[in-house]
Amino acid sequence: MKSQIHNRAWLRALTALVAFFVATSVCAAEIAFPKTSYQAIGFSDQLPAEADAVLFVVIDQTTDSKQDAQWIRRVQKIVVDWMQPGRAVEVIQFSSYVPGRATQVITGGRLDPEPTQSFLDNMKRSQRGKFNKLHKQQIHAAKKQTVRAIKQVLTNATSDIPKSEILFNLHRVAKHISEYKAKRKTLLIVSDMLENSSVTSFYQAGSVRNINPDAEIANTKKNNLIAQFNDNVTVYIIGFGVGVKGYLDSTRLGNLKRFWQNYFLISNAKVSEIGTPLLLSGIE
C-alpha cells in the first residue's frame, strides 16, 4: 500500500515537473510586445478600431538560411522599414510537428498611432506628460522586440527537421489572418517554399524536382489545403529556393513559382513579389 502511495506521489511530481518545463519553454519562446501609450495610461478606447495596416511575418523554421551571415539583418531591415505609426505587426513561426516547434505568434501588437490634438487637449496635464513620454518610446521598443523575435526564429531554423508542412501551416495561418481586423494586410513569408509532407514533396533524389503546377494544385485541393485569405492580403516571399544544393534551373524554378502564384490566387490573396531569394525592393 505504501509502495502504491509512493508511486502515485512520484507520478504526480513527475507530471508537474514535465508541465513546468513545457510551460517554461513555451513562455521562453514568446517575446512581449510593448503596449501602446494609449493602453498604458488606460485610454485603450481611444485607439482606432482597426490598425491602418498589419504585417504578418511568417517564418518557416525548416528553412536553414544561416549560410548567409547577412540574412537575418536583411529580413529585419525589411520589416523595420515597414513599421510606421498606426500599423501593427506579428511574427509567427511554423514548422512540422516536432517538439518545441509549434506554430505560434512569437510577438506582435500595434504601433502607437499619432494622437489628435483634441485627444491631447482633453487630457489632464499629468496624463499628457506620461502619454508623451511613452509615445516617444513605444515605436522604438516595438521595433526592438520585433527585431529580437525575427532573430530568435531564424537563428533556431534548421534543415534537419525532416518535413516542412508549408501547405498545412499556411492553411492554419490564413484563418488567423482573415479574422484580424485591419484596413490593409500584408503577408511576408520567409521560406524556401519547398513543400515536403505526406501530401506532396517538391524534392526528388536529394534535389528539387520539376513539378507540374496544375497537378500539384489539384492535389492540394483534393487534400483540402487551399487557404482562404479573404481578398485583402498582399503576399511577399523571401528565401525562395534558398539552401538548395546544386543548380536550380529556370524551368524548375518557374514551375515552382507558377504553383505558388496559382495557390495564392485561388486562396484570394495577391502575390506582389517572390524573392529568389531576396526581394528587389521593400514591402509596401
C-alpha positions as CSV (number, residue, x, y, z in Angstrom):
1,M,0.0,0.0,0.0
2,K,2.8,2.4,1.0
3,S,4.5,1.5,-2.3
4,Q,1.4,2.4,-4.3
5,I,1.0,5.8,-2.5
6,H,4.7,6.5,-3.1
7,N,4.4,5.6,-6.8
8,R,1.3,7.9,-7.2
9,A,3.1,10.7,-5.4
10,W,6.2,10.2,-7.6
11,L,4.0,10.2,-10.8
12,R,2.2,13.4,-9.7
13,A,5.6,15.1,-9.1
14,L,6.9,13.9,-12.4
15,T,3.8,15.1,-14.2
16,A,4.0,18.5,-12.6
17,L,7.7,18.8,-13.5
18,V,7.1,18.0,-17.1
19,A,4.2,20.5,-17.2
20,F,6.5,23.1,-15.7
21,F,9.2,22.6,-18.3
22,V,6.7,22.6,-21.2
23,A,5.1,25.8,-19.9
24,T,8.5,27.4,-19.4
25,S,9.7,26.5,-22.9
26,V,6.6,28.0,-24.5
27,C,6.9,31.2,-22.4
28,A,10.6,31.5,-23.2
29,A,9.8,31.5,-27.0
30,E,7.3,34.4,-26.7
31,I,8.6,38.0,-26.7
32,A,6.5,40.7,-25.0
33,F,5.3,43.4,-27.4
34,P,5.1,46.9,-25.7
35,K,1.6,48.3,-25.1
36,T,0.7,51.5,-27.0
37,S,0.8,54.6,-24.9
38,Y,-3.0,54.7,-25.1
39,Q,-3.2,51.3,-23.5
40,A,-0.5,52.1,-20.9
41,I,-2.4,55.0,-19.4
42,G,-5.8,53.4,-19.6
43,F,-7.2,55.0,-22.8
44,S,-7.5,51.9,-25.0
45,D,-11.0,53.0,-26.0
46,Q,-9.3,56.0,-27.8
47,L,-7.4,53.7,-30.2
48,P,-8.9,53.4,-33.7
49,A,-11.0,50.2,-34.1
50,E,-8.6,48.9,-36.7
51,A,-4.9,49.3,-37.4
52,D,-4.1,51.2,-40.6
53,A,-2.2,48.1,-41.8
54,V,-0.9,44.9,-40.4
55,L,2.2,42.9,-41.5
56,F,2.4,39.1,-40.7
57,V,6.0,37.9,-40.8
58,V,5.6,34.1,-41.2
59,I,8.9,32.3,-40.8
60,D,9.5,28.7,-41.8
61,Q,11.7,27.0,-39.2
62,T,12.6,24.3,-41.7
63,T,14.5,26.7,-43.9
64,D,18.1,26.9,-42.9
65,S,19.4,30.3,-44.1
66,K,22.3,30.7,-41.7
67,Q,24.9,30.1,-44.5
68,D,24.3,33.8,-45.4
69,A,25.6,35.9,-42.5
70,Q,23.6,38.9,-43.6
71,W,20.3,37.0,-44.0
72,I,18.8,37.8,-40.6
73,R,19.7,41.5,-40.8
74,R,18.1,41.7,-44.3
75,V,14.8,40.3,-43.1
76,Q,14.9,42.6,-40.0
77,K,15.5,45.7,-42.1
78,I,12.6,44.9,-44.5
79,V,10.2,44.6,-41.5
80,V,11.5,47.6,-39.5
81,D,11.4,49.8,-42.6
82,W,7.7,48.9,-42.9
83,M,6.8,49.6,-39.3
84,Q,5.2,53.1,-39.0
85,P,2.8,54.7,-36.5
86,G,-0.7,53.3,-36.6
87,R,0.3,50.0,-38.1
88,A,0.5,46.5,-36.5
89,V,2.9,43.6,-36.8
90,E,3.1,39.9,-35.9
91,V,6.0,37.5,-36.1
92,I,4.8,33.9,-36.5
93,Q,6.9,30.7,-36.6
94,F,5.9,27.4,-38.1
95,S,7.4,24.0,-39.0
96,S,6.3,20.4,-39.0
97,Y,5.1,18.6,-35.9
98,V,8.3,18.2,-33.8
99,P,8.8,19.1,-30.1
100,G,9.5,22.7,-29.5
101,R,8.5,23.8,-33.0
102,A,4.8,24.7,-32.6
103,T,3.2,27.2,-34.9
104,Q,2.7,30.3,-32.8
105,V,2.8,34.0,-32.6
106,I,6.3,34.9,-31.1
107,T,5.5,38.6,-30.7
108,G,3.0,41.1,-32.1
109,G,0.9,44.2,-31.4
110,R,0.1,47.7,-32.6
111,L,2.4,50.6,-33.2
112,D,1.4,53.8,-31.5
113,P,-0.8,55.9,-33.8
114,E,-0.2,59.7,-33.7
115,P,-2.6,61.4,-31.3
116,T,-5.1,64.0,-32.4
117,Q,-4.9,67.5,-30.9
118,S,-8.4,67.1,-29.4
119,F,-7.3,63.9,-27.6
120,L,-4.3,65.7,-26.1
121,D,-6.4,68.8,-25.2
122,N,-8.9,66.7,-23.2
123,M,-6.2,65.0,-21.0
124,K,-5.0,66.1,-17.6
125,R,-1.6,67.7,-17.6
126,S,-0.1,64.8,-15.6
127,Q,-1.6,62.3,-18.0
128,R,-0.4,64.2,-21.0
129,G,3.2,64.2,-19.7
130,K,3.1,60.5,-19.2
131,F,1.5,59.9,-22.5
132,N,4.0,62.0,-24.4
133,K,6.9,60.2,-22.8
134,L,5.5,56.7,-23.5
135,H,4.6,57.8,-27.1
136,K,8.1,58.7,-27.9
137,Q,9.4,55.3,-26.6
138,Q,6.8,52.9,-27.8
139,I,7.6,52.6,-31.5
140,H,11.3,52.2,-30.8
141,A,10.6,49.4,-28.2
142,A,8.2,47.7,-30.7
143,K,10.9,47.7,-33.4
144,K,13.5,46.3,-30.9
145,Q,11.2,43.5,-29.8
146,T,10.3,42.7,-33.4
147,V,13.9,42.5,-34.5
148,R,14.6,40.3,-31.5
149,A,11.8,37.9,-32.4
150,I,12.9,37.6,-36.0
151,K,16.5,36.8,-34.9
152,Q,15.2,34.2,-32.4
153,V,13.2,32.3,-35.0
154,L,15.7,32.5,-37.8
155,T,18.6,31.5,-35.6
156,N,16.7,28.4,-34.5
157,A,15.7,27.4,-38.0
158,T,17.3,24.2,-39.3
159,S,17.1,22.0,-42.3
160,D,17.4,19.0,-40.0
161,I,13.7,19.0,-39.5
162,P,12.5,16.1,-41.8
163,K,9.3,17.7,-43.0
164,S,8.1,21.2,-43.9
165,E,4.3,21.1,-44.0
166,I,4.1,24.5,-45.6
167,L,0.7,24.0,-47.1
168,F,-0.9,22.8,-43.9
169,N,0.6,25.7,-41.9
170,L,-0.5,28.4,-44.4
171,H,-4.0,26.9,-44.2
172,R,-3.9,27.4,-40.4
173,V,-2.3,30.9,-40.5
174,A,-4.8,32.1,-43.2
175,K,-7.7,31.7,-40.8
176,H,-5.9,33.8,-38.2
177,I,-5.1,36.5,-40.8
178,S,-8.6,36.6,-42.2
179,E,-10.0,37.2,-38.7
180,Y,-7.6,40.0,-37.9
181,K,-9.1,43.5,-38.1
182,A,-7.0,45.9,-40.2
183,K,-7.6,48.1,-43.2
184,R,-4.8,46.5,-45.2
185,K,-3.0,43.2,-44.7
186,T,0.4,42.1,-45.9
187,L,1.9,38.7,-45.5
188,L,5.7,38.3,-45.7
189,I,6.7,34.6,-45.9
190,V,10.3,33.7,-45.1
191,S,10.7,30.3,-46.5
192,D,12.3,28.3,-49.4
193,M,8.6,27.3,-50.2
194,L,9.7,23.7,-50.9
195,E,6.8,21.5,-49.6
196,N,7.8,18.2,-48.1
197,S,4.9,16.4,-46.4
198,S,2.7,13.3,-46.7
199,V,0.6,15.3,-49.2
200,T,3.4,16.0,-51.7
201,S,7.1,16.6,-51.9
202,F,8.9,19.1,-54.1
203,Y,12.1,17.1,-53.7
204,Q,13.4,14.1,-55.6
205,A,16.7,12.2,-55.1
206,G,18.1,14.9,-52.8
207,S,17.3,17.7,-55.2
208,V,14.3,19.8,-56.3
209,R,12.1,18.0,-58.8
210,N,10.4,19.6,-61.8
211,I,6.8,19.8,-60.6
212,N,3.7,20.1,-62.6
213,P,1.9,23.2,-61.2
214,D,-1.6,22.2,-62.3
215,A,-1.3,18.7,-60.9
216,E,0.1,20.0,-57.6
217,I,-2.8,22.5,-57.3
218,A,-5.3,19.7,-58.0
219,N,-3.6,17.6,-55.3
220,T,-3.7,20.5,-52.9
221,K,-7.4,21.0,-53.5
222,K,-8.1,17.2,-53.1
223,N,-6.4,17.4,-49.6
224,N,-8.4,20.5,-48.6
225,L,-5.3,22.6,-48.1
226,I,-6.2,25.6,-50.2
227,A,-6.2,28.6,-47.7
228,Q,-8.7,31.3,-47.5
229,F,-7.3,34.8,-47.0
230,N,-10.5,36.8,-47.8
231,D,-9.2,39.1,-50.6
232,N,-7.3,42.0,-48.9
233,V,-3.9,40.3,-48.4
234,T,-0.8,41.1,-50.4
235,V,1.9,38.4,-50.3
236,Y,5.7,38.7,-50.4
237,I,8.0,35.8,-50.3
238,I,11.7,36.0,-49.3
239,G,14.0,33.0,-49.4
240,F,12.5,31.2,-52.3
241,G,14.8,28.2,-53.1
242,V,17.4,29.3,-50.5
243,G,19.7,26.5,-49.3
244,V,19.0,24.3,-52.4
245,K,22.0,22.1,-53.1
246,G,23.3,22.3,-56.7
247,Y,21.8,24.3,-59.6
248,L,18.1,25.1,-59.7
249,D,17.4,25.7,-63.4
250,S,14.9,28.2,-64.7
251,T,12.3,25.5,-65.7
252,R,12.1,24.1,-62.2
253,L,12.1,27.5,-60.6
254,G,9.4,28.8,-63.0
255,N,7.1,25.8,-62.3
256,L,7.6,26.3,-58.5
257,K,6.7,30.0,-58.9
258,R,3.6,29.2,-61.0
259,F,2.4,26.8,-58.4
260,W,2.6,29.3,-55.6
261,Q,1.2,32.2,-57.7
262,N,-1.8,30.0,-58.6
263,Y,-2.1,28.8,-55.0
264,F,-2.4,32.3,-53.6
265,L,-4.7,33.4,-56.4
266,I,-7.1,30.6,-55.6
267,S,-6.7,31.5,-51.9
268,N,-7.9,35.0,-52.6
269,A,-4.5,36.7,-52.0
270,K,-2.3,38.7,-54.3
271,V,1.4,37.9,-54.8
272,S,3.4,41.1,-55.2
273,E,6.9,39.7,-55.3
274,I,8.7,36.4,-54.9
275,G,12.3,36.9,-53.8
276,T,14.8,34.4,-55.2
277,P,16.0,34.5,-52.5
278,L,15.9,38.3,-51.7
279,L,13.3,40.9,-52.6
280,L,14.4,43.6,-55.1
281,S,12.8,46.3,-53.0
282,G,11.0,46.7,-49.7
283,I,7.3,45.9,-49.0
284,E,4.5,48.4,-49.1
